[in-house]
């Protein structure tokens, strides 16, 4: 491989800081040995080596690692499953002398988070390992969020159709979880971006995004509609706080068929104190109970609307004034990650459906 460990003769910037992390490297190939030397040279990294896949199993059972590095020829379904079972939050990074498309595709399908070819220099390898460490920590953060929601009464139901996320109990006082200052909002955006970057599946991405937004906005019904690429939208996820999906099915269908296409060119977040006002403005042929407050959030990437998020709830639990600012700050991050997933799937032609329009709707509706 081309990358080399740092030596006294290398002119790397002294001001550069490296994220602390624990890394396990399987040194059965030359490229992995070279990477292990680089990791050991990192002042903030703790590096352990394994002589083979059996020793990897032993070490991940005995200790915790943010990153496990394995040569591509040693990474198979068996070791992938064992790492996921023993270290579910660890990022698996595969290394190889060259990057062949079929090999990269195979390892990614087996659960690798990154693939490092031999033409990377030391700085690039370090950056990718730092990203892998941050991904692992983001998974830990996501698990904490999910655990908090579970403790507070939230429950996520698996579904073959759109993700359904009933939230029977409040997740806390809404005003307490809002972020009102600019510095806090910057930190919020950084946290949200880190959480979403590690999601390479649409359903997982929507689930993670909604889990995070529920903590920020308080208890609410929510629906996410995904653009199908032909002007149509399909329901990708629904959160049930006080309105089971079947009770608002007519409204959801109208939102998908009529409201979403009309709002896809909107650049601003829309807020209505009465959802019936929104329905009337969109000329939807349906009505719901009075006093149901609604927020519509178009998620645009480079001017293209990739998703629209609707949040609505009634009673006295109205949205606080800072909710709109928070959603405005976060919606672009969600759109960016959706765009990333589209680019990834478009590059992997053998993994993308032959008729993306129909299959996209099957996934989202």
Secondary structure by P-SEA (a helix, b strand, c coil): cccccccccccccccccccbbbbbbbcccaaaaaaaaaaaacccbbbbbbccaaaaaaaaacccccbbbbccccccaaaaaaaaaacccbbbbbbcccccaaaaaaaaaacccccccccccaaaaaaaaaaaaaaaaaaaaaaaaaaaaaaabbbbbbbcccbbbbbccccccccccccccaaaaaaaaaaaaaaaaacccaaaaaaaaaaaaaaacccccbbbbbbccccbbbbcbbbbcccccccaaaaaaaaacccccccccccbbbbbccaaaaaaaacccccccccbbbbbbbbbccccccbbbbbbcccccccccaaaaaaaacaaaaaaaaaaaaaaaaaacccccccaaaaaaaacc
